[in-house]
Amino acid sequence: RHILFQAFYSWFEYDGKTVKAHVAENIKPLNVFRIGKNIYSQLIGDDFCLLRGNDFEPIIRRSELGESNVVAALPYDNHRMLLVTEYQGLYLYDGRKITAFHTDIDKQLCTDQLNRAIITHQGHIVIGTIHNGIYELSHEGKKTWHFNTASQLHQNTVLGLYCDDDNNIWAALDAGIALIHTGAPYSLLSGQLGNVHDVYSIEQQLYIATNQNTHILRNHQLSTITGTQGQNWHLTHIDDHLVVGNNQGLRLITGENSMLVPHAPSAGSTALANYAINREQDYLIEAGYTNLSIYK
């Protein structure tokens, strides 16, 4: 088991005891990639190579990739690797020939200066750029999301990417580290919402409790739940009912309307929790500004 690392004018091999330096006038590795048991490298101003013994042998001429550097080599399937180039988009290589891998953002990929790429555990392709943040593509090349400084990424230059066990994406930027939770069904919702205190997702709809109103997001449209004006503290799903803790009391939500729960205290509802002793003794405990209420 060896560790390989490189500088721009040499590469090194560490076997756990000693470091062996490899220096050759014509071998200037820009980067090094491992796929399976093979080691590949894009040489500076030169070809894409495979390491055989102590030599990097050209397998794809630079001219075949539009004179662009390969910035990532990734396992695409059992027979092909995906090559991500700096300015000429993506290619597939089967060991004999290369073919263009077309996406629905080919134009952007040729102008944003690609710099890093990884394959997620789901087989999606995540690409970090120098000028325009991070893209994710499906295995077939369809864009699934894009984050840049216009959508809360702190900086557009991506220097490293990592996919963790939960399929979240960590990005090393010029200005710190960014974390993208790819499993979340919602990524960014902008607008005059006020301060958000709680959210609840049910049946392809997202309810949002804020200090101004409770809103519902469905079919990409944001609507206000009537009767929820003012401070809203929590959204709680009880059996088949969704209730919101409003400053005027606990309100039952039906569609885009709400009504006060009968006999609920009027001094606000800041939290609601279920407390079941057994099937016969099932309670709701509610905190408010002046009362602690129990519902049976």
N, C-alpha and C positions, 0 to 999 in steps of 0.2 A: 504494500500500500504506500503510494507516494503522493506528496503534495507538490503541485506545480504552481508557480507564480511567475509573473513576468514584469519586466520594465519595457520601455519602448525600444530599447536596443539590445535586449537579451532576454533569456528566460532561464528559470532556475528549477531544480529538482531536489526535493528534500525527502529522504527515506526514513526519517525518524532519528537519524544519527548525524548525518553530514549533508551539506548543501553542495550540489554540483551546479556550476554555472555553465550555460551554453551561450557562447558569443560567436556570431558569424556576421560578416560584413553585409551579407544579403538577406539576413533574417532579422526583421524588425517587427515584432508582433504588436499590433494595435490592441488586440484582445485575444483571449483564449476561451474556448467553449468545450464542454464535455457533453457528449450524447452517448449513453451506454458506456462502452469501454473505449470509445474513440475520443481523441482530442483534436480539435480543429482550431485554426487561428486565421484571422484576417491580418495580413501583413500590411504595414504602412505603405501606401502607394502601390500595392502589389496585389497578388492573387489571394484567393481563399484556399487554405491548405489543410492537409491532414498530416498529423504527426505520425511518422513511421520511424521507429528507433529513435535516433537523435536528430532527425531531419524533418522539416516541414515540406511536404511535397504538394505542389499545386494540383487541385482537383477541379477548380472552377476559375477560369481566367477572368481578370477584372473587367475586360471588355464585355463579357457575357452578362454582367450585372450593371451595365450602363456606367462603368467607371466609378461606381459608388462603393463605399465600405459596407461590409456586413457588420452590423452592430449587435446582432443576436442570431444564434443558431439554436433551434428548438425542435424537440421530437414531435412531429405532427401526427404520424400514425406508425404502424409497424414497419412501413417500407419507405417512408419519406421524412425528410426534415424540412422545417420551415426556416427560410433565410429572411431576416429583416434587414433591409439596407437603409443607409442614411438618407438618400434622396430619391431612390428609384422604387420604393414600395416593397412588396413582399414577393417571394418566390418559393416554389417547392422543388426539392432536389431528391431524386430517387436513387442516387449513386451513379447514374449514367447521364441524365440530362436534367436541365432545369426548365421549369415552366412558370409563367407569371401566375401569382395567386391574387385574383382580383377581389377587391372589397368594394363596399358602397361609399368609401371615403378615400379612394385612390388619390384624388387631387390633393386633399389635405396631407396625406402621408408623404407626398412628394415635395411638400413645401415646409412642413413643420419641423424638419430635421430630426429624424428618429434617432434615439440614443440608447434605449434599453427595451427589452421585451421579455415576458415570461408566459408560460402556459399554466392556467389555474388547474385545480383538481377536477373541475368540470369540463376541461378541455377548451376553455375560452382563451383568447389571445389578448394580453394586456400590453400596451405599448406606451412607453414614456418618451416624451419629446423634449427638445431644447426650447422650443418657442411656444408650445400650445398645450402643455399639461399632459394628461393621461387619457388614452382611449381604451375601451374594451370592445373586442370583436367576438362574435360567436365563432364556433369552429368552422363555419362556412363563410365567414367574412362579413357578417352583418354587424353594424355598430349597435352595441347594447347600452353603452353610456360613455360620456365624455366629461371630464372635470378639468377646469382651468381656473384662472384667477377670477373669471366672471361668474363662476359657480362655487366659490368659497375655497378653492385650492389656493394656498398662500403664495405659491410661486410656480411659474410655468416650466422651469427647468428641472427635469427629472434625471437624477444621477444613479439611481438604483431602484429595483423593484423586488418585492418578496411577497409570496402568497403563503399565509399561515394555515394551520390545520382546519380552521373554520372558514376557509376560502376568502378571508379578508385580505385586502391589498395594502401593504406598507410601501410607502414611496419615500426615498431619500431625495430631498430637494436641495437646491442651493441655499434655502433658508429653513432648514430643519427637516422634520419627519412628518408625513401626512399618513393618516389611516382612513381607508375607505371600506365601510361595512357593506360588502357586496350582497349580503343576504337580506338587507332591509328592503321592503317593498316600495319605500318612498325615499328619495334622496334629498331633494331640496324643494321647499315650498316658500315662495317669496310673496310679499304683499303686506297690506296693512292689517296684520292679525292682532297686534298687541303682544303682551307677554303670554306665552303658552305655558299652561300649568299641567295639562294632561292631554293624552291622545288615546284613542281606542279604535282599533280596526275591526270591522265586522262586515261580512258579505260584500267584499270589494268596495267598501266605503270606509273613509277615515273621518272620525269625529275629533274635533280639536277644541279643547276648553281653554279660553283665554280670559284676560282681565277685562275684556270688552263684550264678548259674546261667545257662544258656542257655535262652531261652524261644522259643516259637513262637506267633504270632498268626494265627489263621485263623477265618473266619466269626465275627469279633468276639469270639472266645474266646481267652484267654491260657493256655497250658499250659507246663509245664517239661519240658525234655529230660532224661531220666534219665541219670545218670552224669556230669553236667556240674557238679556241686556245686563251689563254690569259684571262683577267679578264671578268667575266660575272656577272652582277649585279642583274638582275631580270628575272623572267619568267612570261609572261602575256598572258592570253587567251582572244583573241578578236574574237568574233563571232565564226567561225570554225577554227581559226588559232591560233597557239602557236608561240609567238615571244620571243626572248631572247635579253636582253640588253647587248651587247658585247662592249668591248673597241673600236672596229673598227666601231661600229654603230649597228643599230637595225637589227636583223637577223630573217628571217622566217624559222621555223623548219618544215621539212617534213621527217618523218621517222627518219633515222640516218644522215640526211644531213641538211644543212642550206644554205641560201643565203641572201645577203644584201637586205633589203627592198629598192626598187627604190626611189631615191631622198632623202633618209634618210641622216641626217648629219653624218659626219665621225668622229666626236669628242666624240664618246662614247654615250651610253644610260644608264643612271643610274636609271631612274624610268619612268613609263608610266601609265597614268590613263585616264579613260574615263570621258568625261564631255558632257552630253547631255542636251541641252536647251529644245529641243523638237524633234519630229521625223525628222523634216527637218534640224535641226541644231544639228548634232551629231559630236563631236570632240574627238580626242585623244590629250592629252598634254604630251609632253616628256621633261624630264630634262636631260641635258648632261653637259659635263665639261665647255663648253663655250656658249651653246645655250639653249634657251627654244623654243621648236618646237611645232607647232600645225598642226595636220593632220585632214583633213576633209574627 
